[in-house]
Amino acid sequence: MTKIEEWSKTHWQNFLAMQQPKWPDQDEYQKVIASLSKLPPLVFAGEIRECKKQLAMASEGKAFLLQGGDCAEDFSMCTAPAIRESLKVILQMTVILAYAGGKPVVKIGRIAGQYAKPRSSDTEMINGVELPSYRGDMVNSPEPTPAARRPDPNRMVEGYFRAIATMNILRAFTKGGYAALDRVHAWNNEFVKSSPAGRSYEQVAGDIDKAINFMRVCGVDTNIPQLQQAIFFTSHEALLLGYEQALTRQDSTTGDWYDCGAHMLWIGDRTRQVDGAHVEFLKGVLNPLGLKIGPSHDIDELKRIITTLNPHNEPGRLTVINRFGVDKIEQYLPHLTREFKKEGFRLVWSCDPMHGNTYTSESGYKTRNFDDILKEIRLFFDILRAEDTIPGGVHFELTGENVTECIGGGQNIQDKHLRDMYLTKVDPRLNAEQSLELAFLIAEMISGQ
């Protein structure tokens, strides 16, 4: 490893970079990276520092992290209604967690850049034909043809502009009145309102209305940013290192380097090699970072990675996102917690109950079971508290659409229902009703009920 002071945003190229597409035309690829390097940033250094500040509060138990959004964003879903629906369910979950859980919520979306996905193999067999794997809309297209699956670097440019459009809509919604707390009733989806979770949400919304009205009656000015706006951050997996390099800029006020493609970035379970290109690149940008940890890990290597990424043990810099699965979390999380605590690492502990609980149903659909997701979250809280460690957040793949991709929940989605509204191109997501139901249950865990 090079020393931090010797770091440059291109030095990762001297290291082994996992999960990178095999771009057929390297000259074209380099032209795309040069073009992206000249385009404006998506987010700004001051916003990134605020994100880290809020995550530092989560590491101390003074706030709770809610990170959620699409498994892999779809270019075709870059529309105002689709973005609004995803934001809406996160805002609803925030209200539930903050009101019933009693803590501020750090809101981070998997949005405005989550266009690339790691895959277990470079190729896959479809109808007897071997094709390059679909790696997300920023790389290729999911249609099972050789032309569609050919990695095209120009898709990174399209991904950038769709991310810019998404950021524009998010800023408008969160700062322009849509996220005002006196609109909490308007956030409830029609298909959710009549459900138990929807009715419980309406009760919370009614209580908030009463509280705001009481403030007004008492002469308190409620036209303040804390009630009229929402602070919302973006995140994605820092997978395509050329794209991340192109969007990394030096802050003119401090001279520090930030990846301005998102407020928070994370390293996936498949790309967290201590001597790999992803760790080398991300150690030099000052964004808050996430580190996905699954069953296939080495404790000593993880310690080296954490020390490399956060040499000053700065609170808010690093979030460990465990993704063990309901059957393995009790095997791995207690030991992991004890070892990191022994080192004195200042971390945000977050639970991703999605990726470790994926399976193929009898009908052939990739799915997840609501009960498994809930049980893993409960175990996450129980294990960390038993180890005198703070459960700091949760990480979901979700959508505001009325999809039928995850089994169970209040709707009692069964295997036979998956085909009704199975829209994901990659991994199954919680729908709005399932997300709200989980939010109420997590709020009880936060408050210790």
C-alpha positions as CSV (number, residue, x, y, z in Angstrom):
1,M,0.0,0.0,0.0
2,T,1.1,3.5,-0.7
3,K,1.0,6.1,2.0
4,I,-2.1,8.4,2.0
5,E,0.1,11.5,1.2
6,E,1.2,9.7,-2.0
7,W,-2.3,8.8,-3.1
8,S,-3.6,9.9,-6.4
9,K,-7.0,9.2,-8.0
10,T,-5.3,7.1,-10.7
11,H,-3.0,5.0,-8.6
12,W,-5.6,2.3,-8.3
13,Q,-4.7,1.3,-11.8
14,N,-1.6,-0.3,-10.5
15,F,-3.6,-2.7,-8.5
16,L,-5.8,-5.7,-9.3
17,A,-9.3,-4.4,-9.9
18,M,-12.0,-7.0,-9.4
19,Q,-15.5,-7.0,-11.1
20,Q,-14.5,-4.6,-13.9
21,P,-16.2,-5.0,-17.3
22,K,-14.1,-6.2,-20.2
23,W,-14.4,-3.1,-22.3
24,P,-13.9,-4.2,-25.9
25,D,-12.4,-0.8,-27.1
26,Q,-9.9,0.7,-24.7
27,D,-9.5,3.9,-26.7
28,E,-13.2,4.5,-26.6
29,Y,-13.2,3.8,-22.8
30,Q,-10.4,6.3,-22.2
31,K,-12.2,9.0,-24.2
32,V,-15.3,8.4,-22.1
33,I,-13.4,8.7,-18.8
34,A,-11.7,11.9,-20.0
35,S,-15.1,13.3,-21.0
36,L,-16.7,12.5,-17.6
37,S,-13.7,14.1,-15.8
38,K,-14.7,17.5,-17.3
39,L,-18.4,17.3,-16.3
40,P,-19.8,19.0,-13.1
41,P,-20.0,17.0,-9.8
42,L,-23.2,15.4,-8.7
43,V,-22.7,16.3,-5.1
44,F,-20.5,18.7,-3.2
45,A,-17.8,18.5,-0.5
46,G,-19.9,20.3,2.1
47,E,-22.8,17.9,1.6
48,I,-20.4,15.0,2.0
49,R,-19.0,16.4,5.2
50,E,-22.5,16.8,6.6
51,C,-23.3,13.2,5.7
52,K,-20.2,12.1,7.6
53,K,-21.2,14.2,10.5
54,Q,-24.6,12.6,10.7
55,L,-23.2,9.2,10.5
56,A,-20.8,10.0,13.3
57,M,-24.0,10.6,15.4
58,A,-25.2,7.1,14.4
59,S,-21.9,5.6,15.5
60,E,-22.6,7.0,18.9
61,G,-26.2,5.9,19.1
62,K,-27.5,9.5,18.7
63,A,-29.1,8.8,15.3
64,F,-30.1,5.8,13.2
65,L,-29.1,5.1,9.6
66,L,-31.7,4.2,7.0
67,Q,-30.1,3.2,3.7
68,G,-32.3,1.9,1.0
69,G,-33.3,1.9,-2.6
70,D,-33.1,-0.1,-5.7
71,C,-30.9,-3.2,-6.1
72,A,-29.7,-1.8,-9.4
73,E,-31.3,1.4,-10.9
74,D,-32.9,1.0,-14.3
75,F,-32.3,3.7,-16.9
76,S,-36.0,3.4,-18.0
77,M,-37.1,4.2,-14.4
78,C,-35.4,7.6,-14.4
79,T,-38.7,9.4,-14.3
80,A,-40.1,11.9,-11.8
81,P,-42.9,9.5,-10.7
82,A,-40.6,6.6,-10.1
83,I,-38.0,8.7,-8.2
84,R,-40.8,10.2,-6.2
85,E,-42.2,6.8,-5.2
86,S,-38.8,5.6,-4.0
87,L,-38.2,8.8,-2.1
88,K,-41.7,8.6,-0.6
89,V,-41.3,5.2,1.0
90,I,-38.0,6.3,2.5
91,L,-39.6,9.4,3.9
92,Q,-42.4,7.4,5.4
93,M,-40.0,4.9,7.0
94,T,-38.0,7.9,8.3
95,V,-41.1,9.3,10.0
96,I,-41.9,6.0,11.6
97,L,-38.4,5.3,12.8
98,A,-37.9,8.9,14.1
99,Y,-41.4,9.2,15.8
100,A,-41.7,5.7,17.2
101,G,-38.0,5.0,17.6
102,G,-37.2,8.3,19.2
103,K,-34.0,9.1,17.2
104,P,-33.1,11.3,14.3
105,V,-32.7,9.3,11.1
106,V,-29.8,9.6,8.6
107,K,-31.5,9.1,5.2
108,I,-29.3,7.7,2.5
109,G,-30.7,6.4,-0.8
110,R,-29.3,3.7,-3.1
111,I,-30.0,6.1,-5.9
112,A,-28.5,8.5,-8.5
113,G,-25.7,6.2,-9.4
114,Q,-26.5,2.6,-8.4
115,Y,-26.3,1.5,-12.1
116,A,-23.6,-1.2,-11.9
117,K,-23.7,-4.6,-10.2
118,P,-21.0,-7.2,-9.4
119,R,-21.7,-10.7,-10.7
120,S,-20.5,-14.1,-9.6
121,S,-19.3,-14.9,-13.2
122,D,-18.2,-12.9,-16.2
123,T,-20.6,-15.0,-18.4
124,E,-23.9,-16.9,-18.1
125,M,-25.7,-19.5,-20.1
126,I,-29.1,-18.5,-21.6
127,N,-30.9,-20.9,-23.8
128,G,-27.7,-22.8,-24.4
129,V,-25.8,-19.6,-25.5
130,E,-22.9,-18.2,-23.4
131,L,-23.3,-14.5,-23.0
132,P,-21.5,-11.8,-21.0
133,S,-23.3,-11.3,-17.7
134,Y,-25.6,-8.3,-17.2
135,R,-23.6,-5.9,-15.1
136,G,-26.1,-3.1,-14.8
137,D,-27.4,-0.5,-17.2
138,M,-24.2,1.5,-16.9
139,V,-22.3,-1.4,-18.5
140,N,-24.7,-3.3,-20.8
141,S,-28.3,-4.2,-21.4
142,P,-30.2,-7.2,-19.8
143,E,-31.6,-8.4,-23.1
144,P,-30.0,-11.9,-23.9
145,T,-28.3,-11.1,-27.1
146,P,-24.6,-10.7,-27.9
147,A,-25.1,-7.1,-29.0
148,A,-27.0,-6.1,-25.9
149,R,-24.6,-7.7,-23.5
150,R,-21.5,-6.1,-25.1
151,P,-20.0,-3.7,-22.5
152,D,-20.3,-0.1,-23.8
153,P,-18.4,2.7,-22.0
154,N,-20.8,5.3,-23.4
155,R,-23.4,3.9,-21.0
156,M,-21.4,5.5,-18.2
157,V,-22.0,8.9,-19.8
158,E,-25.7,8.1,-20.0
159,G,-25.6,6.9,-16.4
160,Y,-24.0,10.2,-15.3
161,F,-26.7,12.3,-17.0
162,R,-29.5,10.1,-15.6
163,A,-27.9,10.5,-12.1
164,I,-27.8,14.3,-12.6
165,A,-31.5,14.2,-13.6
166,T,-32.3,12.1,-10.5
167,M,-30.3,14.5,-8.2
168,N,-32.3,17.4,-9.7
169,I,-35.6,15.8,-8.9
170,L,-34.4,14.7,-5.4
171,R,-33.3,18.2,-4.5
172,A,-36.6,19.6,-5.8
173,F,-38.7,17.2,-3.8
174,T,-36.6,17.4,-0.5
175,K,-36.2,21.2,-0.6
176,G,-39.2,22.4,-2.4
177,G,-42.0,21.5,0.0
178,Y,-42.8,17.9,-0.9
179,A,-40.9,16.6,2.1
180,A,-42.6,19.0,4.6
181,L,-43.8,17.2,7.7
182,D,-47.3,18.7,7.2
183,R,-47.6,16.5,4.1
184,V,-47.1,13.2,5.9
185,H,-50.6,12.0,4.9
186,A,-49.9,12.7,1.2
187,W,-46.9,10.3,1.2
188,N,-49.1,7.3,1.9
189,N,-49.5,5.1,-1.2
190,E,-53.1,4.3,-2.2
191,F,-52.4,0.6,-2.3
192,V,-50.9,0.8,1.2
193,K,-53.5,2.9,3.0
194,S,-56.0,0.1,3.7
195,S,-53.3,-2.3,5.0
196,P,-52.4,-2.7,8.7
197,A,-49.1,-0.9,8.1
198,G,-50.8,1.9,6.2
199,R,-53.4,2.4,8.9
200,S,-50.7,2.5,11.6
201,Y,-48.8,5.0,9.5
202,E,-51.9,7.2,9.3
203,Q,-52.1,7.2,13.1
204,V,-48.5,8.4,13.3
205,A,-49.2,11.0,10.6
206,G,-52.2,12.2,12.6
207,D,-50.1,12.6,15.8
208,I,-47.6,14.6,13.9
209,D,-50.3,16.8,12.5
210,K,-51.5,17.5,16.0
211,A,-48.0,18.2,17.3
212,I,-47.4,20.7,14.4
213,N,-50.8,22.4,14.9
214,F,-50.1,22.7,18.7
215,M,-46.8,24.4,17.9
216,R,-48.6,26.9,15.7
217,V,-51.3,27.5,18.3
218,C,-48.5,28.3,20.8
219,G,-47.1,30.8,18.4
220,V,-44.1,28.7,17.3
221,D,-43.0,29.4,13.7
222,T,-43.3,26.1,11.9
223,N,-42.1,27.5,8.6
224,I,-38.5,26.4,9.3
225,P,-36.2,24.1,7.4
226,Q,-36.4,21.3,10.0
227,L,-40.1,20.9,9.3
228,Q,-40.3,22.0,5.7
229,Q,-37.3,20.2,4.2
230,A,-35.5,16.9,4.4
231,I,-31.8,16.3,4.3
232,F,-31.3,13.3,1.9
233,F,-28.0,11.8,0.9
234,T,-27.1,9.5,-2.0
235,S,-25.0,6.4,-2.2
236,H,-23.9,3.6,-4.5
237,E,-21.4,0.8,-4.7
238,A,-18.1,2.2,-5.9
239,L,-17.7,-0.6,-8.5
240,L,-16.6,1.0,-11.8
241,L,-13.4,2.6,-10.8
242,G,-12.9,4.5,-14.0
243,Y,-16.3,6.3,-13.4
244,E,-15.4,6.9,-9.7
245,Q,-12.0,8.3,-10.7
246,A,-13.6,10.7,-13.2
247,L,-16.0,12.1,-10.6
248,T,-13.3,12.6,-8.0
249,R,-12.5,16.2,-7.4
250,Q,-10.3,18.3,-5.2
251,D,-12.2,20.6,-2.9
252,S,-11.2,24.2,-3.5
253,T,-11.6,25.2,0.1
254,T,-9.7,22.5,1.8
255,G,-7.6,20.8,-0.9
256,D,-9.0,17.4,0.1
257,W,-10.2,14.8,-2.4
258,Y,-13.9,13.7,-2.6
259,D,-15.7,11.3,-4.9
260,C,-18.4,13.7,-6.0
261,G,-20.5,10.9,-7.6
262,A,-22.3,10.3,-4.3
263,H,-22.3,11.4,-0.7
264,M,-21.5,7.8,0.5
265,L,-19.9,5.0,-1.3
266,W,-19.5,1.3,-0.3
267,I,-17.2,-1.5,-1.1
268,G,-18.9,-4.8,-1.9
269,D,-18.3,-8.2,-0.4
270,R,-16.6,-9.2,-3.7
271,T,-14.2,-6.2,-4.0
272,R,-12.9,-5.6,-0.5
273,Q,-9.4,-7.1,-1.0
274,V,-6.9,-5.3,1.3
275,D,-4.4,-5.1,-1.6
276,G,-7.0,-4.5,-4.3
277,A,-7.8,-1.5,-6.4
278,H,-11.1,-0.6,-4.7
279,V,-9.5,-0.3,-1.2
280,E,-6.5,1.6,-2.8
281,F,-8.8,4.1,-4.5
282,L,-11.3,4.7,-1.7
283,K,-8.7,5.2,1.0
284,G,-7.8,8.5,-0.6
285,V,-11.3,10.1,-0.9
286,L,-12.8,11.6,2.3
287,N,-16.4,10.4,1.7
288,P,-18.1,8.3,4.3
289,L,-17.6,4.7,3.2
290,G,-19.5,1.4,3.7
291,L,-17.9,-2.0,3.9
292,K,-20.0,-5.0,3.1
293,I,-19.1,-8.1,5.1
294,G,-20.5,-11.5,4.4
295,P,-19.6,-15.0,5.7
296,S,-16.5,-15.3,3.5
297,H,-14.2,-13.0,5.4
298,D,-10.9,-13.1,7.3
299,I,-10.9,-11.1,10.5
300,D,-7.3,-10.0,10.3
301,E,-7.7,-8.9,6.7
302,L,-10.8,-6.9,7.7
303,K,-8.8,-5.2,10.5
304,R,-6.2,-4.2,8.0
305,I,-8.8,-2.9,5.6
306,I,-10.5,-0.8,8.3
307,T,-7.2,0.6,9.4
308,T,-6.3,1.5,5.8
309,L,-9.6,3.1,5.1
310,N,-9.9,4.9,8.4
311,P,-6.4,5.4,9.7
312,H,-7.4,8.2,12.1
313,N,-10.4,6.2,13.5
314,E,-12.7,9.0,12.6
315,P,-16.4,8.5,13.6
316,G,-18.7,8.5,10.7
317,R,-16.0,7.6,8.1
318,L,-16.8,3.9,8.1
319,T,-20.0,1.9,8.2
320,V,-19.7,-1.9,8.4
321,I,-22.7,-3.4,6.6
322,N,-23.0,-7.1,7.7
323,R,-24.9,-9.4,5.3
324,F,-24.7,-12.9,6.8
325,G,-28.2,-14.2,6.3
326,V,-30.5,-15.4,9.1
327,D,-28.8,-18.9,9.3
328,K,-25.3,-17.5,9.7
329,I,-25.5,-14.2,11.6
330,E,-25.2,-15.9,15.0
331,Q,-22.2,-17.8,13.8
332,Y,-20.2,-14.7,12.6
333,L,-21.5,-11.4,14.1
334,P,-20.6,-12.0,17.8
335,H,-17.0,-12.8,17.0
336,L,-16.8,-9.9,14.5
337,T,-18.2,-7.5,17.1
338,R,-15.8,-8.6,19.8
339,E,-12.7,-8.4,17.6
340,F,-13.6,-4.9,16.3
341,K,-14.5,-3.7,19.7
342,K,-11.1,-5.0,21.0
343,E,-9.4,-2.8,18.4
344,G,-11.4,0.3,19.4
345,F,-12.8,0.9,16.0
346,R,-15.3,3.7,15.8
347,L,-17.9,2.3,13.4
348,V,-21.5,2.5,12.4
349,W,-22.9,-1.0,12.6
350,S,-25.6,-1.6,9.9
351,C,-27.5,-4.7,8.9
352,D,-28.2,-5.7,5.4
353,P,-30.8,-8.5,5.8
354,M,-31.4,-8.9,2.1
355,H,-28.4,-10.4,0.4
356,G,-27.8,-13.3,2.8
357,N,-31.4,-14.4,2.5
358,T,-31.8,-14.7,-1.3
359,Y,-33.0,-18.0,-2.7
360,T,-34.8,-19.4,-5.7
361,S,-38.5,-20.3,-5.1
362,E,-40.2,-23.4,-6.4
363,S,-41.6,-21.4,-9.3
364,G,-38.1,-20.3,-10.3
365,Y,-38.1,-16.7,-9.1
366,K,-35.2,-15.3,-7.1
367,T,-36.8,-14.1,-3.9
368,R,-36.5,-13.3,-0.2
369,N,-38.7,-14.1,2.7
370,F,-40.0,-11.3,4.9
371,D,-39.8,-13.4,8.0
372,D,-36.1,-14.2,7.3
373,I,-35.4,-10.5,6.8
374,L,-37.1,-9.6,10.1
375,K,-35.5,-12.3,12.1
376,E,-32.0,-11.3,10.9
377,I,-32.7,-7.7,12.0
378,R,-33.8,-8.9,15.4
379,L,-30.7,-11.0,15.8
380,F,-28.6,-8.1,14.7
381,F,-30.0,-5.9,17.5
382,D,-29.9,-8.7,20.1
383,I,-26.3,-9.7,19.3
384,L,-24.9,-6.2,19.3
385,R,-26.6,-5.2,22.5
386,A,-25.4,-8.4,24.2
387,E,-21.9,-7.3,23.1
388,D,-22.5,-3.7,24.4
389,T,-22.3,-2.4,20.9
390,I,-24.7,0.1,19.2
391,P,-27.0,-1.2,16.4
392,G,-26.6,1.8,14.1
393,G,-28.6,1.2,11.0
394,V,-30.3,-0.9,8.4
395,H,-29.7,-1.4,4.6
396,F,-32.6,-2.4,2.4
397,E,-33.3,-3.0,-1.3
398,L,-36.7,-1.6,-1.7
399,T,-39.1,0.2,-4.0
400,G,-42.2,2.4,-3.7
401,E,-43.9,0.3,-6.4
402,N,-46.4,-2.4,-5.6
403,V,-44.2,-5.2,-6.6
404,T,-44.4,-8.9,-5.7
405,E,-40.8,-9.9,-5.4
406,C,-40.3,-10.8,-1.7
407,I,-42.5,-13.4,-0.1
408,G,-44.5,-12.7,3.1
409,G,-45.4,-9.6,5.0
410,G,-48.9,-8.2,5.7
411,Q,-50.0,-8.9,2.1
412,N,-49.0,-12.6,2.6
413,I,-47.3,-12.7,-0.8
414,Q,-46.7,-16.3,-1.7
415,D,-44.7,-18.1,-4.3
416,K,-47.7,-18.2,-6.7
417,H,-48.0,-14.4,-6.4
418,L,-44.4,-13.6,-7.5
419,R,-45.2,-13.6,-11.2
420,D,-47.9,-10.9,-10.7
421,M,-45.6,-7.9,-10.4
422,Y,-42.0,-9.2,-10.5
423,L,-40.2,-6.3,-12.1
424,T,-36.6,-6.4,-10.9
425,K,-33.8,-7.1,-13.4
426,V,-31.4,-8.3,-10.7
427,D,-32.4,-8.9,-7.0
428,P,-35.9,-8.9,-5.4
429,R,-37.0,-5.8,-3.5
430,L,-39.4,-5.0,-0.6
431,N,-42.5,-3.2,-1.7
432,A,-43.8,-0.1,0.0
433,E,-46.2,-2.0,2.4
434,Q,-43.5,-4.5,3.4
435,S,-41.0,-1.6,4.0
436,L,-43.5,0.3,6.3
437,E,-44.2,-2.9,8.2
438,L,-40.5,-3.4,8.8
439,A,-40.1,0.2,9.8
440,F,-42.6,-0.1,12.7
441,L,-41.0,-3.3,13.9
442,I,-37.5,-1.8,13.7
443,A,-38.7,1.3,15.6
444,E,-39.7,-1.0,18.5
445,M,-36.2,-2.5,18.5
446,I,-34.6,1.0,18.5
447,S,-36.7,2.1,21.4
448,G,-36.0,-1.2,23.2
449,Q,-39.6,-2.3,23.4
